[in-house]
């Protein structure tokens, strides 16, 4: 998949309120099935996005070697 939801949390905030939300990105969330039908984390760059929805987000890059 080009883009896939791996985790979410519904957080309700009052106007002006802030809150820290933490997620742990584990290898099992990056795994894909290879041609040999074994699960592995493919090498490459992954765009990690966090936001309100798929159009409003902050992003960073994770490089798996």
C-alpha positions, 0 to 999 in steps of 0.5 A: 500500500502507498499509505496505510493506517498503523495506529490511531487515538481519538483525543478530545481537547477543549479550546486552548488545551494541549495533550501529548500523545505517544505511539510506538512504531514497532517492526511488526507495523512495517512488515510486509509479505515478501515473494518467498511468503515470509514477513520482513521489514523492507529496506527503504524510506518510510514517510511517517505521518501524524495528524487530524486526517490524511490531508492535514498532518506533520511528517518525517522520514524513517530510513530502514537499512 
